[in-house]
C-alpha cells in the first residue's frame, strides 16, 4: 500500500512570465484530493487558496474562452 504525500509539489503556470507575476498550483494534490491549491510564487511561505477541482476547471475554461476580458 502506498500513501500520497500531503506536501504539495508546486508547478508554475505555463502562462506565467518571468516578470514576477507567477501563479503556482499543485496538480498531484489536486488529483489525489479533488482540491486545487493555488499560491503566489513570490510568496511561497504565504497562504494558498484552495478550490474544488470542478470550480477551478470552470475558471480555467472561462479564461481560455475569454469570458473575463483582456488583461
PyMOL Python script that loads the backbone (N, CA, C, O; Angstrom):
from pymol import cmd

cmd.read_pdbstr("""\
ATOM      1  N   UNK A   1       0.842  -1.184   0.000  1.00  0.00           N
ATOM      2  CA  UNK A   1       0.000   0.000   0.000  1.00  0.00           C
ATOM      3  C   UNK A   1       0.884   1.243   0.000  1.00  0.00           C
ATOM      4  O   UNK A   1       1.833   1.333   0.778  1.00  0.00           O
ATOM      5  N   UNK A   2       0.573   2.200  -0.871  1.00  0.00           N
ATOM      6  CA  UNK A   2       1.334   3.444  -0.927  1.00  0.00           C
ATOM      7  C   UNK A   2       0.491   4.564  -0.361  1.00  0.00           C
ATOM      8  O   UNK A   2      -0.738   4.504  -0.363  1.00  0.00           O
ATOM      9  N   UNK A   3       1.170   5.578   0.119  1.00  0.00           N
ATOM     10  CA  UNK A   3       0.459   6.746   0.631  1.00  0.00           C
ATOM     11  C   UNK A   3       0.900   7.969  -0.140  1.00  0.00           C
ATOM     12  O   UNK A   3       2.058   8.084  -0.541  1.00  0.00           O
ATOM     13  N   UNK A   4      -0.013   8.861  -0.339  1.00  0.00           N
ATOM     14  CA  UNK A   4       0.278  10.125  -1.008  1.00  0.00           C
ATOM     15  C   UNK A   4       0.905  11.085  -0.019  1.00  0.00           C
ATOM     16  O   UNK A   4       0.524  11.130   1.150  1.00  0.00           O
ATOM     17  N   UNK A   5       1.857  11.844  -0.495  1.00  0.00           N
ATOM     18  CA  UNK A   5       2.457  12.880   0.334  1.00  0.00           C
ATOM     19  C   UNK A   5       1.448  14.012   0.504  1.00  0.00           C
ATOM     20  O   UNK A   5       0.739  14.369  -0.437  1.00  0.00           O
ATOM     21  N   UNK A   6       1.391  14.563   1.691  1.00  0.00           N
ATOM     22  CA  UNK A   6       0.499  15.697   1.916  1.00  0.00           C
ATOM     23  C   UNK A   6       1.192  17.008   1.589  1.00  0.00           C
ATOM     24  O   UNK A   6       0.564  18.065   1.641  1.00  0.00           O
ATOM     25  N   UNK A   7       2.478  16.961   1.252  1.00  0.00           N
ATOM     26  CA  UNK A   7       3.210  18.159   0.879  1.00  0.00           C
ATOM     27  C   UNK A   7       2.976  18.442  -0.599  1.00  0.00           C
ATOM     28  O   UNK A   7       3.326  17.619  -1.445  1.00  0.00           O
ATOM     29  N   UNK A   8       2.389  19.591  -0.926  1.00  0.00           N
ATOM     30  CA  UNK A   8       2.134  19.903  -2.335  1.00  0.00           C
ATOM     31  C   UNK A   8       3.432  20.007  -3.135  1.00  0.00           C
ATOM     32  O   UNK A   8       4.432  20.536  -2.649  1.00  0.00           O
ATOM     33  N   UNK A   9       3.405  19.501  -4.351  1.00  0.00           N
ATOM     34  CA  UNK A   9       4.502  19.663  -5.299  1.00  0.00           C
ATOM     35  C   UNK A   9       4.076  20.777  -6.258  1.00  0.00           C
ATOM     36  O   UNK A   9       3.292  20.548  -7.179  1.00  0.00           O
ATOM     37  N   UNK A  10       4.597  21.973  -6.034  1.00  0.00           N
ATOM     38  CA  UNK A  10       4.146  23.161  -6.751  1.00  0.00           C
ATOM     39  C   UNK A  10       4.702  23.216  -8.168  1.00  0.00           C
ATOM     40  O   UNK A  10       5.860  22.875  -8.412  1.00  0.00           O
ATOM     41  N   UNK A  11       3.853  23.652  -9.099  1.00  0.00           N
ATOM     42  CA  UNK A  11       4.204  23.811 -10.508  1.00  0.00           C
ATOM     43  C   UNK A  11       3.797  25.218 -10.930  1.00  0.00           C
ATOM     44  O   UNK A  11       2.690  25.669 -10.633  1.00  0.00           O
ATOM     45  N   UNK A  12       4.694  25.901 -11.620  1.00  0.00           N
ATOM     46  CA  UNK A  12       4.390  27.248 -12.098  1.00  0.00           C
ATOM     47  C   UNK A  12       3.479  27.170 -13.321  1.00  0.00           C
ATOM     48  O   UNK A  12       3.640  26.295 -14.171  1.00  0.00           O
ATOM     49  N   UNK A  13       2.541  28.077 -13.398  1.00  0.00           N
ATOM     50  CA  UNK A  13       1.644  28.126 -14.540  1.00  0.00           C
ATOM     51  C   UNK A  13       2.435  28.320 -15.820  1.00  0.00           C
ATOM     52  O   UNK A  13       3.409  29.072 -15.848  1.00  0.00           O
ATOM     53  N   UNK A  14       2.016  27.640 -16.883  1.00  0.00           N
ATOM     54  CA  UNK A  14       2.690  27.793 -18.171  1.00  0.00           C
ATOM     55  C   UNK A  14       2.446  29.183 -18.764  1.00  0.00           C
ATOM     56  O   UNK A  14       3.143  29.579 -19.698  1.00  0.00           O
ATOM     57  N   UNK A  15       1.474  29.924 -18.242  1.00  0.00           N
ATOM     58  CA  UNK A  15       1.189  31.264 -18.721  1.00  0.00           C
ATOM     59  C   UNK A  15       1.900  32.343 -17.917  1.00  0.00           C
ATOM     60  O   UNK A  15       1.814  33.522 -18.259  1.00  0.00           O
ATOM     61  N   UNK A  16       2.595  31.963 -16.862  1.00  0.00           N
ATOM     62  CA  UNK A  16       3.321  32.939 -16.059  1.00  0.00           C
ATOM     63  C   UNK A  16       4.559  33.388 -16.814  1.00  0.00           C
ATOM     64  O   UNK A  16       5.244  32.587 -17.450  1.00  0.00           O
ATOM     65  N   UNK A  17       4.832  34.680 -16.733  1.00  0.00           N
ATOM     66  CA  UNK A  17       6.043  35.173 -17.373  1.00  0.00           C
ATOM     67  C   UNK A  17       7.150  35.282 -16.342  1.00  0.00           C
ATOM     68  O   UNK A  17       6.935  34.971 -15.171  1.00  0.00           O
ATOM     69  N   UNK A  18       8.301  35.707 -16.747  1.00  0.00           N
ATOM     70  CA  UNK A  18       9.428  35.842 -15.828  1.00  0.00           C
ATOM     71  C   UNK A  18       9.462  37.203 -15.153  1.00  0.00           C
ATOM     72  O   UNK A  18      10.480  37.571 -14.567  1.00  0.00           O
ATOM     73  N   UNK A  19       8.380  37.952 -15.223  1.00  0.00           N
ATOM     74  CA  UNK A  19       8.322  39.276 -14.623  1.00  0.00           C
ATOM     75  C   UNK A  19       7.892  39.266 -13.171  1.00  0.00           C
ATOM     76  O   UNK A  19       7.631  40.325 -12.601  1.00  0.00           O
ATOM     77  N   UNK A  20       7.813  38.102 -12.563  1.00  0.00           N
ATOM     78  CA  UNK A  20       7.462  38.020 -11.155  1.00  0.00           C
ATOM     79  C   UNK A  20       5.980  37.871 -10.873  1.00  0.00           C
ATOM     80  O   UNK A  20       5.573  37.843  -9.712  1.00  0.00           O
ATOM     81  N   UNK A  21       5.168  37.776 -11.914  1.00  0.00           N
ATOM     82  CA  UNK A  21       3.725  37.613 -11.712  1.00  0.00           C
ATOM     83  C   UNK A  21       3.349  36.168 -11.971  1.00  0.00           C
ATOM     84  O   UNK A  21       2.641  35.855 -12.928  1.00  0.00           O
ATOM     85  N   UNK A  22       3.834  35.291 -11.101  1.00  0.00           N
ATOM     86  CA  UNK A  22       3.662  33.862 -11.326  1.00  0.00           C
ATOM     87  C   UNK A  22       2.655  33.250 -10.358  1.00  0.00           C
ATOM     88  O   UNK A  22       2.615  33.574  -9.171  1.00  0.00           O
ATOM     89  N   UNK A  23       1.863  32.372 -10.902  1.00  0.00           N
ATOM     90  CA  UNK A  23       0.911  31.594 -10.122  1.00  0.00           C
ATOM     91  C   UNK A  23       1.389  30.151 -10.146  1.00  0.00           C
ATOM     92  O   UNK A  23       1.806  29.646 -11.188  1.00  0.00           O
ATOM     93  N   UNK A  24       1.329  29.490  -8.999  1.00  0.00           N
ATOM     94  CA  UNK A  24       1.686  28.084  -8.907  1.00  0.00           C
ATOM     95  C   UNK A  24       0.483  27.286  -8.435  1.00  0.00           C
ATOM     96  O   UNK A  24      -0.376  27.801  -7.719  1.00  0.00           O
ATOM     97  N   UNK A  25       0.430  26.032  -8.841  1.00  0.00           N
ATOM     98  CA  UNK A  25      -0.619  25.135  -8.376  1.00  0.00           C
ATOM     99  C   UNK A  25       0.011  23.783  -8.121  1.00  0.00           C
ATOM    100  O   UNK A  25       1.145  23.534  -8.532  1.00  0.00           O
ATOM    101  N   UNK A  26      -0.715  22.909  -7.445  1.00  0.00           N
ATOM    102  CA  UNK A  26      -0.188  21.599  -7.070  1.00  0.00           C
ATOM    103  C   UNK A  26      -1.053  20.504  -7.697  1.00  0.00           C
ATOM    104  O   UNK A  26      -2.014  20.042  -7.081  1.00  0.00           O
ATOM    105  N   UNK A  27      -0.711  20.087  -8.926  1.00  0.00           N
ATOM    106  CA  UNK A  27      -1.563  19.113  -9.625  1.00  0.00           C
ATOM    107  C   UNK A  27      -1.643  17.745  -8.949  1.00  0.00           C
ATOM    108  O   UNK A  27      -2.687  17.096  -9.026  1.00  0.00           O
ATOM    109  N   UNK A  28      -0.583  17.287  -8.291  1.00  0.00           N
ATOM    110  CA  UNK A  28      -0.673  15.974  -7.637  1.00  0.00           C
ATOM    111  C   UNK A  28      -1.617  16.022  -6.449  1.00  0.00           C
ATOM    112  O   UNK A  28      -2.332  15.057  -6.181  1.00  0.00           O
ATOM    113  N   UNK A  29      -1.622  17.133  -5.743  1.00  0.00           N
ATOM    114  CA  UNK A  29      -2.575  17.298  -4.645  1.00  0.00           C
ATOM    115  C   UNK A  29      -3.994  17.350  -5.197  1.00  0.00           C
ATOM    116  O   UNK A  29      -4.916  16.771  -4.623  1.00  0.00           O
ATOM    117  N   UNK A  30      -4.156  18.040  -6.302  1.00  0.00           N
ATOM    118  CA  UNK A  30      -5.478  18.153  -6.917  1.00  0.00           C
ATOM    119  C   UNK A  30      -6.006  16.793  -7.343  1.00  0.00           C
ATOM    120  O   UNK A  30      -7.175  16.480  -7.118  1.00  0.00           O
ATOM    121  N   UNK A  31      -5.151  15.984  -7.959  1.00  0.00           N
ATOM    122  CA  UNK A  31      -5.627  14.676  -8.419  1.00  0.00           C
ATOM    123  C   UNK A  31      -5.892  13.721  -7.259  1.00  0.00           C
ATOM    124  O   UNK A  31      -6.759  12.853  -7.355  1.00  0.00           O
ATOM    125  N   UNK A  32      -5.153  13.879  -6.171  1.00  0.00           N
ATOM    126  CA  UNK A  32      -5.331  12.988  -5.018  1.00  0.00           C
ATOM    127  C   UNK A  32      -6.520  13.374  -4.146  1.00  0.00           C
ATOM    128  O   UNK A  32      -7.148  12.508  -3.537  1.00  0.00           O
ATOM    129  N   UNK A  33      -6.837  14.684  -4.080  1.00  0.00           N
ATOM    130  CA  UNK A  33      -7.852  15.142  -3.131  1.00  0.00           C
ATOM    131  C   UNK A  33      -9.086  15.770  -3.767  1.00  0.00           C
ATOM    132  O   UNK A  33     -10.123  15.897  -3.116  1.00  0.00           O
ATOM    133  N   UNK A  34      -8.980  16.168  -5.046  1.00  0.00           N
ATOM    134  CA  UNK A  34     -10.089  16.882  -5.674  1.00  0.00           C
ATOM    135  C   UNK A  34     -10.106  18.351  -5.323  1.00  0.00           C
ATOM    136  O   UNK A  34     -11.039  19.068  -5.686  1.00  0.00           O
ATOM    137  N   UNK A  35      -9.083  18.809  -4.621  1.00  0.00           N
ATOM    138  CA  UNK A  35      -8.940  20.216  -4.250  1.00  0.00           C
ATOM    139  C   UNK A  35      -7.689  20.760  -4.936  1.00  0.00           C
ATOM    140  O   UNK A  35      -6.630  20.133  -4.891  1.00  0.00           O
ATOM    141  N   UNK A  36      -7.811  21.929  -5.572  1.00  0.00           N
ATOM    142  CA  UNK A  36      -6.692  22.541  -6.284  1.00  0.00           C
ATOM    143  C   UNK A  36      -6.110  23.673  -5.442  1.00  0.00           C
ATOM    144  O   UNK A  36      -6.746  24.715  -5.286  1.00  0.00           O
ATOM    145  N   UNK A  37      -4.900  23.479  -4.894  1.00  0.00           N
ATOM    146  CA  UNK A  37      -4.260  24.569  -4.172  1.00  0.00           C
ATOM    147  C   UNK A  37      -3.530  25.488  -5.155  1.00  0.00           C
ATOM    148  O   UNK A  37      -2.891  25.019  -6.097  1.00  0.00           O
ATOM    149  N   UNK A  38      -3.631  26.800  -4.926  1.00  0.00           N
ATOM    150  CA  UNK A  38      -3.023  27.813  -5.784  1.00  0.00           C
ATOM    151  C   UNK A  38      -2.327  28.815  -4.876  1.00  0.00           C
ATOM    152  O   UNK A  38      -2.858  29.189  -3.831  1.00  0.00           O
ATOM    153  N   UNK A  39      -1.122  29.253  -5.285  1.00  0.00           N
ATOM    154  CA  UNK A  39      -0.403  30.248  -4.481  1.00  0.00           C
ATOM    155  C   UNK A  39       0.370  31.207  -5.379  1.00  0.00           C
ATOM    156  O   UNK A  39       0.550  30.969  -6.574  1.00  0.00           O
ATOM    157  N   UNK A  40       0.814  32.283  -4.774  1.00  0.00           N
ATOM    158  CA  UNK A  40       1.652  33.293  -5.421  1.00  0.00           C
ATOM    159  C   UNK A  40       3.102  32.840  -5.282  1.00  0.00           C
ATOM    160  O   UNK A  40       3.591  32.673  -4.164  1.00  0.00           O
ATOM    161  N   UNK A  41       3.791  32.641  -6.395  1.00  0.00           N
ATOM    162  CA  UNK A  41       5.169  32.144  -6.336  1.00  0.00           C
ATOM    163  C   UNK A  41       6.132  33.130  -5.696  1.00  0.00           C
ATOM    164  O   UNK A  41       7.209  32.737  -5.247  1.00  0.00           O
ATOM    165  N   UNK A  42       5.765  34.397  -5.648  1.00  0.00           N
ATOM    166  CA  UNK A  42       6.626  35.393  -4.992  1.00  0.00           C
ATOM    167  C   UNK A  42       6.592  35.248  -3.476  1.00  0.00           C
ATOM    168  O   UNK A  42       7.462  35.776  -2.784  1.00  0.00           O
ATOM    169  N   UNK A  43       5.602  34.541  -2.959  1.00  0.00           N
ATOM    170  CA  UNK A  43       5.438  34.378  -1.519  1.00  0.00           C
ATOM    171  C   UNK A  43       5.155  32.910  -1.200  1.00  0.00           C
ATOM    172  O   UNK A  43       4.061  32.581  -0.743  1.00  0.00           O
ATOM    173  N   UNK A  44       6.137  32.013  -1.438  1.00  0.00           N
ATOM    174  CA  UNK A  44       5.877  30.580  -1.260  1.00  0.00           C
ATOM    175  C   UNK A  44       5.542  30.169   0.171  1.00  0.00           C
ATOM    176  O   UNK A  44       4.940  29.116   0.382  1.00  0.00           O
ATOM    177  N   UNK A  45       5.918  30.971   1.140  1.00  0.00           N
ATOM    178  CA  UNK A  45       5.573  30.667   2.523  1.00  0.00           C
ATOM    179  C   UNK A  45       4.241  31.248   2.946  1.00  0.00           C
ATOM    180  O   UNK A  45       3.775  31.016   4.061  1.00  0.00           O
ATOM    181  N   UNK A  46       3.638  31.999   2.054  1.00  0.00           N
ATOM    182  CA  UNK A  46       2.366  32.647   2.368  1.00  0.00           C
ATOM    183  C   UNK A  46       1.196  31.703   2.178  1.00  0.00           C
ATOM    184  O   UNK A  46       1.376  30.499   1.994  1.00  0.00           O
ATOM    185  N   UNK A  47       0.011  32.254   2.223  1.00  0.00           N
ATOM    186  CA  UNK A  47      -1.188  31.409   2.141  1.00  0.00           C
ATOM    187  C   UNK A  47      -1.401  30.860   0.731  1.00  0.00           C
ATOM    188  O   UNK A  47      -0.941  31.429  -0.259  1.00  0.00           O
ATOM    189  N   UNK A  48      -2.094  29.766   0.677  1.00  0.00           N
ATOM    190  CA  UNK A  48      -2.535  29.181  -0.593  1.00  0.00           C
ATOM    191  C   UNK A  48      -4.053  29.168  -0.590  1.00  0.00           C
ATOM    192  O   UNK A  48      -4.678  28.923   0.441  1.00  0.00           O
ATOM    193  N   UNK A  49      -4.630  29.428  -1.725  1.00  0.00           N
ATOM    194  CA  UNK A  49      -6.076  29.318  -1.873  1.00  0.00           C
ATOM    195  C   UNK A  49      -6.394  27.907  -2.329  1.00  0.00           C
ATOM    196  O   UNK A  49      -5.608  27.302  -3.057  1.00  0.00           O
ATOM    197  N   UNK A  50      -7.517  27.381  -1.917  1.00  0.00           N
ATOM    198  CA  UNK A  50      -7.925  26.029  -2.298  1.00  0.00           C
ATOM    199  C   UNK A  50      -9.296  26.077  -2.956  1.00  0.00           C
ATOM    200  O   UNK A  50     -10.229  26.698  -2.445  1.00  0.00           O
ATOM    201  N   UNK A  51      -9.399  25.409  -4.098  1.00  0.00           N
ATOM    202  CA  UNK A  51     -10.639  25.400  -4.860  1.00  0.00           C
ATOM    203  C   UNK A  51     -11.045  23.967  -5.185  1.00  0.00           C
ATOM    204  O   UNK A  51     -10.180  23.128  -5.438  1.00  0.00           O
ATOM    205  N   UNK A  52     -12.337  23.673  -5.183  1.00  0.00           N
ATOM    206  CA  UNK A  52     -12.770  22.368  -5.683  1.00  0.00           C
ATOM    207  C   UNK A  52     -12.330  22.232  -7.150  1.00  0.00           C
ATOM    208  O   UNK A  52     -12.376  23.203  -7.906  1.00  0.00           O
ATOM    209  N   UNK A  53     -11.912  21.042  -7.538  1.00  0.00           N
ATOM    210  CA  UNK A  53     -11.374  20.831  -8.884  1.00  0.00           C
ATOM    211  C   UNK A  53     -12.363  21.260  -9.974  1.00  0.00           C
ATOM    212  O   UNK A  53     -11.949  21.842 -10.977  1.00  0.00           O
ATOM    213  N   UNK A  54     -13.638  20.987  -9.801  1.00  0.00           N
ATOM    214  CA  UNK A  54     -14.630  21.361 -10.815  1.00  0.00           C
ATOM    215  C   UNK A  54     -14.725  22.881 -10.972  1.00  0.00           C
ATOM    216  O   UNK A  54     -14.853  23.386 -12.087  1.00  0.00           O
ATOM    217  N   UNK A  55     -14.661  23.598  -9.862  1.00  0.00           N
ATOM    218  CA  UNK A  55     -14.719  25.059  -9.920  1.00  0.00           C
ATOM    219  C   UNK A  55     -13.470  25.623 -10.589  1.00  0.00           C
ATOM    220  O   UNK A  55     -13.559  26.564 -11.377  1.00  0.00           O
ATOM    221  N   UNK A  56     -12.309  25.053 -10.278  1.00  0.00           N
ATOM    222  CA  UNK A  56     -11.067  25.514 -10.887  1.00  0.00           C
ATOM    223  C   UNK A  56     -11.083  25.230 -12.388  1.00  0.00           C
ATOM    224  O   UNK A  56     -10.650  26.068 -13.179  1.00  0.00           O
ATOM    225  N   UNK A  57     -11.575  24.063 -12.784  1.00  0.00           N
ATOM    226  CA  UNK A  57     -11.664  23.718 -14.205  1.00  0.00           C
ATOM    227  C   UNK A  57     -12.591  24.689 -14.940  1.00  0.00           C
ATOM    228  O   UNK A  57     -12.295  25.097 -16.063  1.00  0.00           O
ATOM    229  N   UNK A  58     -13.696  25.054 -14.320  1.00  0.00           N
ATOM    230  CA  UNK A  58     -14.618  26.013 -14.929  1.00  0.00           C
ATOM    231  C   UNK A  58     -13.972  27.383 -15.065  1.00  0.00           C
ATOM    232  O   UNK A  58     -14.179  28.065 -16.069  1.00  0.00           O
ATOM    233  N   UNK A  59     -13.192  27.796 -14.069  1.00  0.00           N
ATOM    234  CA  UNK A  59     -12.472  29.066 -14.117  1.00  0.00           C
ATOM    235  C   UNK A  59     -11.474  29.068 -15.271  1.00  0.00           C
ATOM    236  O   UNK A  59     -11.425  30.021 -16.050  1.00  0.00           O
ATOM    237  N   UNK A  60     -10.680  28.007 -15.383  1.00  0.00           N
ATOM    238  CA  UNK A  60      -9.688  27.909 -16.458  1.00  0.00           C
ATOM    239  C   UNK A  60     -10.384  27.912 -17.827  1.00  0.00           C
ATOM    240  O   UNK A  60      -9.915  28.562 -18.761  1.00  0.00           O
ATOM    241  N   UNK A  61     -11.486  27.196 -17.941  1.00  0.00           N
ATOM    242  CA  UNK A  61     -12.233  27.183 -19.200  1.00  0.00           C
ATOM    243  C   UNK A  61     -12.737  28.587 -19.541  1.00  0.00           C
ATOM    244  O   UNK A  61     -12.713  28.987 -20.705  1.00  0.00           O
ATOM    245  N   UNK A  62     -13.186  29.325 -18.547  1.00  0.00           N
ATOM    246  CA  UNK A  62     -13.625  30.700 -18.757  1.00  0.00           C
ATOM    247  C   UNK A  62     -12.493  31.599 -19.215  1.00  0.00           C
ATOM    248  O   UNK A  62     -12.679  32.448 -20.087  1.00  0.00           O
ATOM    249  N   UNK A  63     -11.318  31.411 -18.628  1.00  0.00           N
ATOM    250  CA  UNK A  63     -10.147  32.181 -19.064  1.00  0.00           C
ATOM    251  C   UNK A  63      -9.822  31.878 -20.521  1.00  0.00           C
ATOM    252  O   UNK A  63      -9.598  32.787 -21.321  1.00  0.00           O
ATOM    253  N   UNK A  64      -9.799  30.594 -20.855  1.00  0.00           N
ATOM    254  CA  UNK A  64      -9.469  30.197 -22.225  1.00  0.00           C
ATOM    255  C   UNK A  64     -10.496  30.716 -23.231  1.00  0.00           C
ATOM    256  O   UNK A  64     -10.152  31.002 -24.378  1.00  0.00           O
ATOM    257  N   UNK A  65     -11.739  30.835 -22.812  1.00  0.00           N
ATOM    258  CA  UNK A  65     -12.802  31.310 -23.689  1.00  0.00           C
ATOM    259  C   UNK A  65     -12.838  32.842 -23.770  1.00  0.00           C
ATOM    260  O   UNK A  65     -13.567  33.400 -24.590  1.00  0.00           O
ATOM    261  N   UNK A  66     -12.061  33.518 -22.929  1.00  0.00           N
ATOM    262  CA  UNK A  66     -12.059  34.979 -22.942  1.00  0.00           C
ATOM    263  C   UNK A  66     -13.223  35.585 -22.199  1.00  0.00           C
ATOM    264  O   UNK A  66     -13.554  36.751 -22.412  1.00  0.00           O
ATOM    265  N   UNK A  67     -13.852  34.814 -21.331  1.00  0.00           N
ATOM    266  CA  UNK A  67     -15.030  35.294 -20.606  1.00  0.00           C
ATOM    267  C   UNK A  67     -14.742  36.431 -19.643  1.00  0.00           C
ATOM    268  O   UNK A  67     -15.672  37.118 -19.222  1.00  0.00           O
ATOM    269  N   UNK A  68     -13.490  36.653 -19.282  1.00  0.00           N
ATOM    270  CA  UNK A  68     -13.163  37.655 -18.280  1.00  0.00           C
ATOM    271  C   UNK A  68     -12.509  38.893 -18.888  1.00  0.00           C
ATOM    272  O   UNK A  68     -12.031  39.750 -18.145  1.00  0.00           O
ATOM    273  N   UNK A  69     -12.472  39.009 -20.190  1.00  0.00           N
ATOM    274  CA  UNK A  69     -11.878  40.164 -20.856  1.00  0.00           C
ATOM    275  C   UNK A  69     -10.361  40.078 -20.914  1.00  0.00           C
ATOM    276  O   UNK A  69      -9.753  39.133 -20.411  1.00  0.00           O
ATOM    277  N   UNK A  70      -9.772  41.073 -21.531  1.00  0.00           N
ATOM    278  CA  UNK A  70      -8.317  41.126 -21.684  1.00  0.00           C
ATOM    279  C   UNK A  70      -7.695  41.783 -20.473  1.00  0.00           C
ATOM    280  O   UNK A  70      -8.316  42.598 -19.790  1.00  0.00           O
ATOM    281  N   UNK A  71      -6.450  41.408 -20.225  1.00  0.00           N
ATOM    282  CA  UNK A  71      -5.704  41.990 -19.092  1.00  0.00           C
ATOM    283  C   UNK A  71      -5.276  43.394 -19.396  1.00  0.00           C
ATOM    284  O   UNK A  71      -4.640  44.040 -18.563  1.00  0.00           O
TER     285      UNK A  71
END
""", "prot")
cmd.dss("prot")
cmd.show_as("cartoon", "prot")
cmd.util.cbc("prot")
cmd.orient("prot")
